[in-house]
Amino acid sequence: MGSFLKVILQNIVKGPSTIKYPFEDSPAPEKLRGLIKHNPEACVACGMCAYVCAGGAIRLQESDDKAGMDFIVWHNTCTFCGLCEFYCPTKAIHLTNDYHTAHLQADKYSYVEKTYVKNQPCIRCGEPIIPLSPIFAEKIYGKDGDVKSLAKMCPECRRKAIWEGCVHKA
């Protein structure tokens, strides 16, 4: 009985060993795969993330005003597998270590995160496009030349600009 009292007294002196979670924030491991963070400036709306999403939590759809694309993540169905981050060619998706996904049952159909990828006019023909990310443009075209302007062109104008550049070099 004496050893039992000794343990109780040690625990009282030492204090609680758990975190009072809702009242104080608990640290998350650095490599934890938590909520998705989307960077619309780097996104090229290729749809690879939606294609590889194991839970079907990601959807890309044309916005209501037809001036861009809505990137929608349903946190209720996300399995935090990380496939979207791994396969994103422009690294526009990053899984944070934020694990706070608690919400009311009444909010289960509205627990979404939405970002907007805006269309911009092609700098040559004016056709509305989602421009290439500068990172993606460098992967495709290299660092030589005016890669930034190629990223702001529609695919047809890009082909023409590259062809004209090749013809002038010869």
Backbone as JSON Lines, residues from 0, in Angstrom:
{"i":0,"aa":"M","n":[0.82,-1.2,0.0],"ca":[0.0,0.0,0.0],"c":[0.86,1.26,0.0]}
{"i":1,"aa":"G","n":[2.03,1.18,0.63],"ca":[2.93,2.32,0.7],"c":[3.45,2.75,-0.66]}
{"i":2,"aa":"S","n":[3.77,1.79,-1.53],"ca":[4.29,2.13,-2.87],"c":[3.21,2.79,-3.72]}
{"i":3,"aa":"F","n":[1.96,2.42,-3.48],"ca":[0.84,3.01,-4.22],"c":[0.7,4.49,-3.87]}
{"i":4,"aa":"L","n":[0.79,4.81,-2.59],"ca":[0.7,6.2,-2.15],"c":[1.9,7.01,-2.65]}
{"i":5,"aa":"K","n":[3.05,6.37,-2.71],"ca":[4.25,7.04,-3.2],"c":[4.06,7.45,-4.67]}
{"i":6,"aa":"V","n":[3.48,6.57,-5.48],"ca":[3.23,6.87,-6.9],"c":[2.23,8.01,-7.04]}
{"i":7,"aa":"I","n":[1.19,7.99,-6.21],"ca":[0.18,9.05,-6.26],"c":[0.81,10.4,-5.9]}
{"i":8,"aa":"L","n":[1.62,10.44,-4.86],"ca":[2.27,11.69,-4.46],"c":[3.23,12.19,-5.54]}
{"i":9,"aa":"Q","n":[3.99,11.3,-6.18],"ca":[4.89,11.69,-7.26],"c":[4.11,12.3,-8.42]}
{"i":10,"aa":"N","n":[2.97,11.69,-8.74],"ca":[2.15,12.2,-9.84],"c":[1.55,13.55,-9.52]}
{"i":11,"aa":"I","n":[1.16,13.76,-8.28],"ca":[0.6,15.05,-7.88],"c":[1.67,16.13,-7.97]}
{"i":12,"aa":"V","n":[2.88,15.82,-7.52],"ca":[3.98,16.79,-7.55],"c":[4.38,17.09,-9.0]}
{"i":13,"aa":"K","n":[4.48,16.03,-9.82],"ca":[4.91,16.19,-11.21],"c":[3.87,16.92,-12.06]}
{"i":14,"aa":"G","n":[2.6,16.75,-11.81],"ca":[1.54,17.38,-12.59],"c":[1.1,16.49,-13.73]}
{"i":15,"aa":"P","n":[0.14,16.95,-14.5],"ca":[-0.41,16.11,-15.57],"c":[0.62,15.88,-16.69]}
{"i":16,"aa":"S","n":[0.57,14.7,-17.27],"ca":[1.5,14.36,-18.35],"c":[0.82,14.45,-19.72]}
{"i":17,"aa":"T","n":[-0.43,14.83,-19.73],"ca":[-1.16,14.96,-21.0],"c":[-1.4,16.43,-21.3]}
{"i":18,"aa":"I","n":[-1.77,16.7,-22.53],"ca":[-2.06,18.06,-22.96],"c":[-3.56,18.28,-22.84]}
{"i":19,"aa":"K","n":[-3.94,19.42,-22.36],"ca":[-5.37,19.76,-22.24],"c":[-5.84,20.23,-23.61]}
{"i":20,"aa":"Y","n":[-6.07,19.28,-24.53],"ca":[-6.19,19.56,-25.95],"c":[-7.12,20.7,-26.36]}
{"i":21,"aa":"P","n":[-8.34,20.68,-26.08],"ca":[-9.1,21.79,-26.68],"c":[-8.69,23.15,-26.12]}
{"i":22,"aa":"F","n":[-8.05,23.16,-24.94],"ca":[-7.72,24.41,-24.29],"c":[-6.29,24.87,-24.56]}
{"i":23,"aa":"E","n":[-5.42,23.96,-24.93],"ca":[-4.06,24.33,-25.34],"c":[-3.67,23.49,-26.55]}
{"i":24,"aa":"D","n":[-2.97,24.12,-27.46],"ca":[-2.63,23.46,-28.72],"c":[-1.57,22.4,-28.51]}
{"i":25,"aa":"S","n":[-1.74,21.29,-29.16],"ca":[-0.76,20.21,-29.04],"c":[0.17,20.25,-30.25]}
{"i":26,"aa":"P","n":[1.45,19.99,-30.05],"ca":[2.39,20.03,-31.18],"c":[2.15,18.85,-32.13]}
{"i":27,"aa":"A","n":[2.29,19.12,-33.4],"ca":[2.14,18.08,-34.41],"c":[3.52,17.67,-34.91]}
{"i":28,"aa":"P","n":[3.71,16.41,-35.24],"ca":[4.99,15.99,-35.8],"c":[5.28,16.75,-37.1]}
{"i":29,"aa":"E","n":[6.54,17.01,-37.36],"ca":[6.94,17.81,-38.52],"c":[6.49,17.17,-39.84]}
{"i":30,"aa":"K","n":[6.55,15.87,-39.96],"ca":[6.23,15.17,-41.21],"c":[4.78,14.7,-41.28]}
{"i":31,"aa":"L","n":[3.92,15.15,-40.37],"ca":[2.52,14.75,-40.38],"c":[1.84,15.25,-41.65]}
{"i":32,"aa":"R","n":[1.05,14.39,-42.27],"ca":[0.27,14.81,-43.44],"c":[-1.1,15.22,-42.95]}
{"i":33,"aa":"G","n":[-1.36,16.52,-43.01],"ca":[-2.62,17.06,-42.53],"c":[-3.37,17.76,-43.65]}
{"i":34,"aa":"L","n":[-4.0,18.85,-43.32],"ca":[-4.84,19.58,-44.27],"c":[-4.06,20.05,-45.5]}
{"i":35,"aa":"I","n":[-4.75,20.07,-46.62],"ca":[-4.14,20.46,-47.89],"c":[-4.07,21.98,-48.0]}
{"i":36,"aa":"K","n":[-2.94,22.48,-48.45],"ca":[-2.78,23.9,-48.78],"c":[-2.52,23.99,-50.28]}
{"i":37,"aa":"H","n":[-3.29,24.81,-50.96],"ca":[-3.2,24.94,-52.42],"c":[-2.7,26.33,-52.77]}
{"i":38,"aa":"N","n":[-1.74,26.39,-53.68],"ca":[-1.19,27.66,-54.15],"c":[-1.74,27.93,-55.55]}
{"i":39,"aa":"P","n":[-2.75,28.79,-55.69],"ca":[-3.36,29.01,-57.01],"c":[-2.43,29.68,-58.02]}
{"i":40,"aa":"E","n":[-1.39,30.4,-57.54],"ca":[-0.45,31.03,-58.48],"c":[0.41,30.0,-59.19]}
{"i":41,"aa":"A","n":[0.68,28.88,-58.54],"ca":[1.52,27.84,-59.14],"c":[0.69,26.8,-59.9]}
{"i":42,"aa":"C","n":[-0.62,26.78,-59.68],"ca":[-1.49,25.75,-60.27],"c":[-1.72,26.01,-61.75]}
{"i":43,"aa":"V","n":[-1.67,24.96,-62.54],"ca":[-1.96,25.04,-63.98],"c":[-3.26,24.32,-64.32]}
{"i":44,"aa":"A","n":[-4.01,23.92,-63.3],"ca":[-5.31,23.26,-63.45],"c":[-5.25,22.06,-64.39]}
{"i":45,"aa":"C","n":[-4.21,21.25,-64.23],"ca":[-4.05,20.07,-65.09],"c":[-4.98,18.94,-64.68]}
{"i":46,"aa":"G","n":[-5.41,18.93,-63.42],"ca":[-6.33,17.92,-62.93],"c":[-5.68,16.64,-62.45]}
{"i":47,"aa":"M","n":[-4.37,16.59,-62.42],"ca":[-3.68,15.39,-61.96],"c":[-4.02,15.09,-60.51]}
{"i":48,"aa":"C","n":[-4.16,16.11,-59.69],"ca":[-4.48,15.91,-58.27],"c":[-5.84,15.24,-58.11]}
{"i":49,"aa":"A","n":[-6.81,15.68,-58.88],"ca":[-8.15,15.08,-58.8],"c":[-8.12,13.65,-59.33]}
{"i":50,"aa":"Y","n":[-7.29,13.4,-60.32],"ca":[-7.2,12.07,-60.92],"c":[-6.62,11.05,-59.94]}
{"i":51,"aa":"V","n":[-5.59,11.44,-59.19],"ca":[-4.92,10.49,-58.3],"c":[-5.49,10.48,-56.88]}
{"i":52,"aa":"C","n":[-6.43,11.35,-56.58],"ca":[-6.97,11.45,-55.23],"c":[-7.68,10.15,-54.84]}
{"i":53,"aa":"A","n":[-7.15,9.48,-53.82],"ca":[-7.68,8.19,-53.4],"c":[-9.09,8.3,-52.84]}
{"i":54,"aa":"G","n":[-9.39,9.4,-52.15],"ca":[-10.7,9.56,-51.54],"c":[-11.69,10.33,-52.4]}
{"i":55,"aa":"G","n":[-11.26,10.79,-53.58],"ca":[-12.14,11.61,-54.42],"c":[-12.45,12.95,-53.77]}
{"i":56,"aa":"A","n":[-11.52,13.47,-53.0],"ca":[-11.76,14.69,-52.23],"c":[-11.48,15.96,-53.02]}
{"i":57,"aa":"I","n":[-10.76,15.86,-54.13],"ca":[-10.37,17.05,-54.89],"c":[-11.18,17.13,-56.17]}
{"i":58,"aa":"R","n":[-11.65,18.35,-56.44],"ca":[-12.4,18.56,-57.68],"c":[-11.97,19.9,-58.28]}
{"i":59,"aa":"L","n":[-11.73,19.9,-59.58],"ca":[-11.47,21.12,-60.34],"c":[-12.67,21.34,-61.24]}
{"i":60,"aa":"Q","n":[-13.25,22.52,-61.15],"ca":[-14.4,22.8,-62.0],"c":[-14.37,24.26,-62.43]}
{"i":61,"aa":"E","n":[-14.97,24.53,-63.56],"ca":[-15.03,25.9,-64.04],"c":[-15.84,26.73,-63.06]}
{"i":62,"aa":"S","n":[-15.37,27.93,-62.79],"ca":[-16.07,28.79,-61.84],"c":[-17.39,29.27,-62.42]}
{"i":63,"aa":"D","n":[-18.26,29.75,-61.55],"ca":[-19.57,30.22,-61.98],"c":[-19.48,31.38,-62.97]}
{"i":64,"aa":"D","n":[-18.48,32.25,-62.8],"ca":[-18.34,33.39,-63.71],"c":[-17.54,33.06,-64.97]}
{"i":65,"aa":"K","n":[-17.14,31.81,-65.12],"ca":[-16.4,31.3,-66.29],"c":[-15.06,32.03,-66.5]}
{"i":66,"aa":"A","n":[-14.54,32.64,-65.44],"ca":[-13.29,33.38,-65.56],"c":[-12.12,32.65,-64.94]}
{"i":67,"aa":"G","n":[-12.29,31.37,-64.63],"ca":[-11.22,30.6,-64.03],"c":[-11.71,29.24,-63.58]}
{"i":68,"aa":"M","n":[-10.92,28.61,-62.73],"ca":[-11.25,27.28,-62.21],"c":[-11.3,27.34,-60.69]}
{"i":69,"aa":"D","n":[-12.27,26.62,-60.13],"ca":[-12.36,26.47,-58.69],"c":[-11.66,25.16,-58.3]}
{"i":70,"aa":"F","n":[-10.75,25.24,-57.36],"ca":[-10.07,24.08,-56.79],"c":[-10.75,23.81,-55.46]}
{"i":71,"aa":"I","n":[-11.43,22.67,-55.35],"ca":[-12.23,22.36,-54.18],"c":[-11.7,21.1,-53.5]}
{"i":72,"aa":"V","n":[-11.49,21.18,-52.19],"ca":[-11.05,20.03,-51.38],"c":[-12.13,19.75,-50.35]}
{"i":73,"aa":"W","n":[-12.66,18.54,-50.39],"ca":[-13.62,18.08,-49.38],"c":[-12.84,17.4,-48.28]}
{"i":74,"aa":"H","n":[-12.7,18.05,-47.14],"ca":[-11.9,17.49,-46.04],"c":[-12.54,16.25,-45.43]}
{"i":75,"aa":"N","n":[-13.84,16.09,-45.58],"ca":[-14.5,14.9,-45.03],"c":[-14.05,13.62,-45.72]}
{"i":76,"aa":"T","n":[-13.69,13.71,-46.98],"ca":[-13.31,12.49,-47.72],"c":[-11.81,12.38,-47.96]}
{"i":77,"aa":"C","n":[-11.04,13.4,-47.6],"ca":[-9.59,13.35,-47.79],"c":[-8.99,12.31,-46.84]}
{"i":78,"aa":"T","n":[-8.15,11.44,-47.37],"ca":[-7.5,10.42,-46.55],"c":[-6.08,10.82,-46.16]}
{"i":79,"aa":"F","n":[-5.65,12.02,-46.56],"ca":[-4.33,12.55,-46.24],"c":[-3.21,11.61,-46.72]}
{"i":80,"aa":"C","n":[-3.43,10.99,-47.87],"ca":[-2.46,10.03,-48.4],"c":[-1.25,10.73,-49.02]}
{"i":81,"aa":"G","n":[-1.41,11.95,-49.5],"ca":[-0.3,12.69,-50.07],"c":[-0.08,12.47,-51.56]}
{"i":82,"aa":"L","n":[-0.93,11.7,-52.22],"ca":[-0.75,11.46,-53.66],"c":[-0.87,12.75,-54.46]}
{"i":83,"aa":"C","n":[-1.78,13.63,-54.06],"ca":[-1.95,14.89,-54.78],"c":[-0.67,15.71,-54.73]}
{"i":84,"aa":"E","n":[-0.05,15.79,-53.58],"ca":[1.2,16.53,-53.43],"c":[2.32,15.88,-54.24]}
{"i":85,"aa":"F","n":[2.39,14.57,-54.2],"ca":[3.46,13.84,-54.89],"c":[3.37,14.01,-56.4]}
{"i":86,"aa":"Y","n":[2.17,13.92,-56.97],"ca":[2.02,13.95,-58.42],"c":[1.8,15.34,-59.01]}
{"i":87,"aa":"C","n":[1.65,16.36,-58.2],"ca":[1.44,17.72,-58.73],"c":[2.71,18.16,-59.47]}
{"i":88,"aa":"P","n":[2.63,18.43,-60.77],"ca":[3.84,18.76,-61.53],"c":[4.43,20.12,-61.16]}
{"i":89,"aa":"T","n":[3.63,21.02,-60.62],"ca":[4.13,22.36,-60.28],"c":[4.3,22.56,-58.78]}
{"i":90,"aa":"K","n":[4.06,21.53,-58.0],"ca":[4.15,21.6,-56.54],"c":[3.23,22.68,-55.97]}
{"i":91,"aa":"A","n":[2.02,22.79,-56.54],"ca":[1.03,23.76,-56.08],"c":[0.27,23.24,-54.87]}
{"i":92,"aa":"I","n":[0.42,21.96,-54.54],"ca":[-0.28,21.37,-53.41],"c":[0.74,20.93,-52.37]}
{"i":93,"aa":"H","n":[0.42,21.26,-51.13],"ca":[1.29,20.88,-50.02],"c":[0.42,20.43,-48.85]}
{"i":94,"aa":"L","n":[0.72,19.29,-48.28],"ca":[0.01,18.83,-47.09],"c":[0.7,19.42,-45.87]}
{"i":95,"aa":"T","n":[-0.04,20.19,-45.11],"ca":[0.5,20.83,-43.92],"c":[0.49,19.83,-42.75]}
{"i":96,"aa":"N","n":[1.03,20.23,-41.64],"ca":[0.95,19.35,-40.47],"c":[-0.2,19.78,-39.55]}
{"i":97,"aa":"D","n":[-1.17,20.5,-40.1],"ca":[-2.37,20.9,-39.36],"c":[-3.38,19.75,-39.4]}
{"i":98,"aa":"Y","n":[-3.69,19.21,-38.25],"ca":[-4.58,18.05,-38.17],"c":[-5.96,18.41,-37.64]}
{"i":99,"aa":"H","n":[-6.24,19.68,-37.47],"ca":[-7.51,20.11,-36.87],"c":[-8.64,19.98,-37.88]}
{"i":100,"aa":"T","n":[-9.32,18.88,-37.85],"ca":[-10.42,18.64,-38.8],"c":[-11.75,18.45,-38.1]}
{"i":101,"aa":"A","n":[-11.81,18.74,-36.82],"ca":[-13.07,18.57,-36.09],"c":[-14.07,19.63,-36.56]}
{"i":102,"aa":"H","n":[-15.3,19.21,-36.74],"ca":[-16.37,20.12,-37.14],"c":[-17.71,19.53,-36.7]}
{"i":103,"aa":"L","n":[-18.71,20.35,-36.72],"ca":[-20.04,19.9,-36.33],"c":[-20.62,18.99,-37.4]}
{"i":104,"aa":"Q","n":[-21.46,18.07,-36.99],"ca":[-22.12,17.16,-37.93],"c":[-22.94,17.95,-38.95]}
{"i":105,"aa":"A","n":[-23.52,19.05,-38.51],"ca":[-24.34,19.87,-39.41],"c":[-23.49,20.51,-40.52]}
{"i":106,"aa":"D","n":[-22.18,20.65,-40.3],"ca":[-21.3,21.28,-41.28],"c":[-20.6,20.29,-42.2]}
{"i":107,"aa":"K","n":[-20.97,19.02,-42.14],"ca":[-20.21,18.01,-42.88],"c":[-20.26,18.2,-44.4]}
{"i":108,"aa":"Y","n":[-21.3,18.81,-44.92],"ca":[-21.38,19.02,-46.37],"c":[-20.81,20.37,-46.8]}
{"i":109,"aa":"S","n":[-20.47,21.19,-45.84],"ca":[-19.88,22.48,-46.19],"c":[-18.43,22.6,-45.73]}
{"i":110,"aa":"Y","n":[-17.88,21.5,-45.23],"ca":[-16.5,21.53,-44.75],"c":[-15.56,21.34,-45.94]}
{"i":111,"aa":"V","n":[-15.46,22.38,-46.73],"ca":[-14.63,22.37,-47.93],"c":[-13.72,23.57,-47.91]}
{"i":112,"aa":"E","n":[-12.65,23.46,-48.66],"ca":[-11.77,24.59,-48.88],"c":[-11.75,24.85,-50.37]}
{"i":113,"aa":"K","n":[-11.88,26.09,-50.73],"ca":[-11.96,26.44,-52.14],"c":[-10.96,27.54,-52.44]}
{"i":114,"aa":"T","n":[-10.17,27.34,-53.49],"ca":[-9.3,28.39,-53.99],"c":[-9.65,28.62,-55.45]}
{"i":115,"aa":"Y","n":[-9.21,29.72,-55.98],"ca":[-9.61,30.14,-57.31],"c":[-8.37,30.32,-58.19]}
{"i":116,"aa":"V","n":[-8.35,29.63,-59.31],"ca":[-7.27,29.77,-60.29],"c":[-7.84,30.61,-61.43]}
{"i":117,"aa":"K","n":[-7.35,31.84,-61.55],"ca":[-7.93,32.82,-62.47],"c":[-7.38,32.67,-63.89]}
{"i":118,"aa":"N","n":[-8.3,32.77,-64.86],"ca":[-7.89,32.85,-66.26],"c":[-7.23,34.2,-66.52]}
{"i":119,"aa":"Q","n":[-6.28,34.2,-67.44],"ca":[-5.66,35.44,-67.88],"c":[-5.65,35.42,-69.4]}
{"i":120,"aa":"P","n":[-5.67,36.57,-70.03],"ca":[-5.63,36.57,-71.5],"c":[-4.24,36.2,-72.01]}
{"i":121,"aa":"C","n":[-4.21,35.46,-73.1],"ca":[-2.95,35.14,-73.78],"c":[-2.33,36.46,-74.23]}
{"i":122,"aa":"I","n":[-1.03,36.63,-74.03],"ca":[-0.39,37.91,-74.36],"c":[-0.27,38.13,-75.87]}
{"i":123,"aa":"R","n":[-0.54,37.11,-76.66],"ca":[-0.49,37.27,-78.12],"c":[-1.87,37.41,-78.74]}
{"i":124,"aa":"C","n":[-2.79,36.49,-78.42],"ca":[-4.09,36.47,-79.11],"c":[-5.25,36.92,-78.23]}
{"i":125,"aa":"G","n":[-5.04,37.0,-76.91],"ca":[-6.09,37.45,-76.01],"c":[-7.04,36.36,-75.54]}
{"i":126,"aa":"E","n":[-6.87,35.13,-76.01],"ca":[-7.71,34.01,-75.58],"c":[-7.55,33.78,-74.08]}
{"i":127,"aa":"P","n":[-8.66,33.61,-73.32],"ca":[-8.51,33.36,-71.88],"c":[-7.89,31.99,-71.61]}
{"i":128,"aa":"I","n":[-6.84,31.99,-70.8],"ca":[-6.12,30.75,-70.48],"c":[-5.75,30.76,-69.01]}
{"i":129,"aa":"I","n":[-5.42,29.6,-68.5],"ca":[-4.75,29.5,-67.21],"c":[-3.27,29.43,-67.53]}
{"i":130,"aa":"P","n":[-2.5,30.44,-67.14],"ca":[-1.09,30.47,-67.54],"c":[-0.3,29.35,-66.89]}
{"i":131,"aa":"L","n":[0.77,28.98,-67.56],"ca":[1.69,27.99,-67.0],"c":[2.4,28.59,-65.8]}
{"i":132,"aa":"S","n":[2.65,27.78,-64.84],"ca":[3.46,28.21,-63.71],"c":[4.89,28.44,-64.21]}
{"i":133,"aa":"P","n":[5.58,29.47,-63.73],"ca":[6.98,29.67,-64.14],"c":[7.85,28.45,-63.86]}
{"i":134,"aa":"I","n":[7.58,27.74,-62.77],"ca":[8.34,26.52,-62.44],"c":[8.12,25.47,-63.52]}
{"i":135,"aa":"F","n":[6.86,25.3,-63.92],"ca":[6.5,24.32,-64.94],"c":[7.07,24.72,-66.3]}
{"i":136,"aa":"A","n":[7.01,26.02,-66.61],"ca":[7.55,26.49,-67.89],"c":[9.05,26.23,-67.98]}
{"i":137,"aa":"E","n":[9.77,26.43,-66.87],"ca":[11.21,26.15,-66.88],"c":[11.48,24.67,-67.05]}
{"i":138,"aa":"K","n":[10.64,23.8,-66.47],"ca":[10.81,22.36,-66.65],"c":[10.63,21.97,-68.11]}
{"i":139,"aa":"I","n":[9.69,22.6,-68.78],"ca":[9.39,22.24,-70.17],"c":[10.39,22.88,-71.14]}
{"i":140,"aa":"Y","n":[10.61,24.19,-71.0],"ca":[11.36,24.94,-72.0],"c":[12.78,25.3,-71.59]}
{"i":141,"aa":"G","n":[13.17,24.96,-70.37],"ca":[14.51,25.3,-69.92],"c":[14.57,26.74,-69.42]}
{"i":142,"aa":"K","n":[15.76,27.21,-69.11],"ca":[15.91,28.55,-68.56],"c":[16.37,29.55,-69.62]}
{"i":143,"aa":"D","n":[16.68,29.09,-70.82],"ca":[17.15,29.99,-71.87],"c":[15.97,30.7,-72.53]}
{"i":144,"aa":"G","n":[16.18,31.94,-72.91],"ca":[15.15,32.68,-73.62],"c":[14.14,33.31,-72.67]}
{"i":145,"aa":"D","n":[13.05,33.77,-73.26],"ca":[12.01,34.46,-72.51],"c":[10.93,33.47,-72.08]}
{"i":146,"aa":"V","n":[11.24,32.65,-71.09],"ca":[10.34,31.61,-70.64],"c":[9.1,32.21,-69.96]}
{"i":147,"aa":"K","n":[9.27,33.36,-69.31],"ca":[8.13,33.99,-68.62],"c":[7.03,34.39,-69.6]}
{"i":148,"aa":"S","n":[7.4,34.85,-70.76],"ca":[6.36,35.22,-71.73],"c":[5.72,33.98,-72.34]}
{"i":149,"aa":"L","n":[6.47,32.9,-72.51],"ca":[5.88,31.66,-73.0],"c":[4.83,31.13,-72.03]}
{"i":150,"aa":"A","n":[5.05,31.32,-70.74],"ca":[4.11,30.85,-69.74],"c":[2.78,31.6,-69.79]}
{"i":151,"aa":"K","n":[2.78,32.79,-70.38],"ca":[1.57,33.61,-70.45],"c":[0.87,33.51,-71.81]}
{"i":152,"aa":"M","n":[1.24,32.5,-72.61],"ca":[0.63,32.31,-73.93],"c":[-0.21,31.05,-73.94]}
{"i":153,"aa":"C","n":[-1.21,31.03,-74.82],"ca":[-2.01,29.82,-75.03],"c":[-1.13,28.8,-75.76]}
{"i":154,"aa":"P","n":[-1.51,27.54,-75.74],"ca":[-0.66,26.51,-76.37],"c":[-0.38,26.78,-77.85]}
{"i":155,"aa":"E","n":[-1.35,27.29,-78.58],"ca":[-1.14,27.56,-80.01],"c":[-0.12,28.69,-80.22]}
{"i":156,"aa":"C","n":[-0.26,29.77,-79.47],"ca":[0.69,30.88,-79.59],"c":[2.07,30.47,-79.1]}
{"i":157,"aa":"R","n":[2.12,29.6,-78.1],"ca":[3.4,29.09,-77.6],"c":[4.13,28.32,-78.7]}
{"i":158,"aa":"R","n":[3.37,27.46,-79.4],"ca":[3.97,26.7,-80.51],"c":[4.51,27.64,-81.58]}
{"i":159,"aa":"K","n":[3.73,28.63,-81.92],"ca":[4.16,29.6,-82.94],"c":[5.4,30.35,-82.5]}
{"i":160,"aa":"A","n":[5.42,30.8,-81.24],"ca":[6.57,31.56,-80.73],"c":[7.83,30.71,-80.73]}
{"i":161,"aa":"I","n":[7.69,29.45,-80.35],"ca":[8.86,28.56,-80.35],"c":[9.33,28.31,-81.78]}
{"i":162,"aa":"W","n":[8.38,28.13,-82.69],"ca":[8.74,27.91,-84.09],"c":[9.43,29.14,-84.67]}
{"i":163,"aa":"E","n":[8.89,30.3,-84.39],"ca":[9.51,31.53,-84.89],"c":[10.91,31.71,-84.32]}
{"i":164,"aa":"G","n":[11.1,31.36,-83.08],"ca":[12.43,31.44,-82.46],"c":[13.39,30.49,-83.1]}
{"i":165,"aa":"C","n":[12.91,29.27,-83.46],"ca":[13.77,28.27,-84.11],"c":[14.13,28.74,-85.51]}
{"i":166,"aa":"V","n":[13.19,29.32,-86.21],"ca":[13.43,29.76,-87.59],"c":[14.43,30.9,-87.61]}
{"i":167,"aa":"H","n":[14.3,31.83,-86.66],"ca":[15.23,32.98,-86.61],"c":[16.64,32.56,-86.25]}
{"i":168,"aa":"K","n":[16.8,31.48,-85.5],"ca":[18.13,31.04,-85.1],"c":[18.88,30.39,-86.26]}
{"i":169,"aa":"A","n":[18.15,29.77,-87.19],"ca":[18.79,29.03,-88.27],"c":[19.41,29.93,-89.32]}
